[in-house]
Amino acid sequence: MQVAYALAAPNRGMYRRRDRYGDTFTITMPVFGRSVVISDPAEIKQLFQTRTDVAENLEPNLGRVLGPGSMFALTGEEHRRRRKLLVPPFHGRRLAAYETIVEEETVRELASWSEGRAFATMPSMMRITLNVILRAVFGAEGAEFTQLRELLPAMVTLGSRLAVLPVPTVDWGRWSPWGRFWAMRREYDAIVERLIAKAEQDAQLDQRDDILAMMVQSRYDDGSPMSHSEIADELLALLSAGHETTATTLAWAIERIRRHPAVLRDLVAEVDAGGKALREATIVEVQRTRPVIDIVGRKVKAESLPLGRWTIPKGYTVMVSIALIHDDDAVFPNARRFDPSRFLHTKPDLYEWIPFGGGTRRCIGAAFANMEMNVVLRTLLRDFTLEPTDEPDERRHSRGIANAPAKGGLAVVHRRVAPPLATATAERSEVAS
């Protein structure tokens, strides 16, 4: 009964259990088995700070579809070594260099938008984030860019749905969903192998900013390189973590600000003045009120895990309910209210605001994703007038891993005549800095 209810009403089910049992309760989860769900800030912080030999990554996890060489699948020292290797390109100079790519892809996609009629923005956001990742992460161009752009949307969509289902013991080939996914994965591996071969032969590889080029050149502390299969797995992991989730958050951002005209008006005024503080706060608030991922967690490896008021036995899964902590009035006063101003002069506590997970497994692409959403929204509000609406909120629709707006983030837009001079000047200054 718990499993059926979790599948039929995943969000409502969590709220009802909290109302009935409090901020901690046990549940039998599909795939994960016997689990403890927590939403107390102190216990969440303690879990995220727990040593990896006591509580490690969820099992099973996305490594089943992304491959054993991805950070989703790695644990312990192997995970630490890989994370150390991959953190640098998501910060500093490299991150600033990706802004131009994001704006180029946004302008290209928005040029196809129709004016004066309602349309779902989610497909556009998916194309923008996919193209950005193919250029900034894969360094793809030409034939490989086209092939990956055609292959990956279907592969990611199928993989996200299979990630929460058991892996079959028999391969039925293309007659089964898993068989179709594995066929796509073989095609993907062949394309990435060609990209790696091109990179290894590139005399100016050290001048490239894409992450594939960095992976090819990177070395662990012992001097060993990443294998080709590890690179392929990690590229797919970065795509999966940063493509659909970022696109979905952007669709939610449009859905939210259209229903809050005062916020929309202030955002447009800020863009025209060349500012960004309210836009950044709005992105944080969208992620708080409409997190696209339901849960993060750990698997208890030690004989027991002392966690606040509880002692949790070996083998149990500890789930952190992102929705419940984000919706807690004791943590975020008047939590149901969409109010970006709550983050205007303060940064969120990373043990209370957790759309990117936490601890040693916090998403390494968080800064990249926030930069990308910032640039996309800035470009949209600069170039288009977004009509507000008093229609009911769009319901959450599960896409397997991510929760998307049921109608795709509907929008009605009109093209603005030209960006104000102050905006253009401020943007050049922002990119330069």
Secondary structure, 3 states (H helix, E strand, C coil): CHHHHHHHCHHHHHHHHHHHHCCEEEEEECCCEEEEEECCHHHHHHHHCCCCCCEEECCCCCHHHHCCCCCCCCCHHHHHHHHHHHCHHHCHHHHHHHHHHHHHHHHHHHCCCCCCCCEECHHHHHHHHHHHHHHHCCCCCHHHHHHHHHHHHHHHHHHHHHCCCCCCCCCCHHHCHHHHHHHHHHHHHHHHHHHHHHHHCCCCHHHCCCHHHHHHHCCCCCCCCCCHHHHHHHHHHHHHHHCHHHHHHHHHHHHHHHCCHHHHHHHHHHHHHCCCHHHHHHHHHHHHHCCCCCEEEEEECCCEEEECCEEEECCCEEEEEHHHHHCCCCCCCCCCCCCHHHHCCCCCCCCCCCCCCCHHHCCCCHHHHHHHHHHHHHHHHHHEEECCCCCCCCCEEECCCCEEECCCCEECEEECCCCCHHHHHHHHHHHHC
